[in-house]
């Protein structure tokens, strides 16, 4: 119990009605002032919270606008990318490139095999030429 409450209780026990009235009025005035201060503090907190809410709301709106702009730009880029393909046929474009790659791999394999055959034929021709040269040298030495 507060000091003012204890003082009033002692007045009631003593029966001092006049002192009770004066102190009761002072207590009521004091309580009203505390109430006003509390209400003012609450209004200040409420105002601060309301400002924070408005700031958060404006940030959310700005973020939403940014997202909307980004989505619009992404959609435009996607449409532009699709327009690069004939009839916007991405799958057909992929199959075309796969067939081109397959053809190039086959061509490279054929060229590689042809080069190996040419190299082996050249080696065989070189060996034949060397044997012919040895044969001519031996024949020339024996005919002397």
Secondary structure, DSSP 8 states (H G I E B T S, - for coil): --HHHHHHHHHHHHT-HHHHHHHHHHHHHHHHHHHHHHHHHHHHHHHHHHHHHHHHHHHHHHHHHHHHHHHHHHHHHHHHHHHTSGGG-HHHHHHHHHHHHHHHHHHHHHHHHHHHHHHHHHHHHHHHHHHHHHHHHHHHHHT-
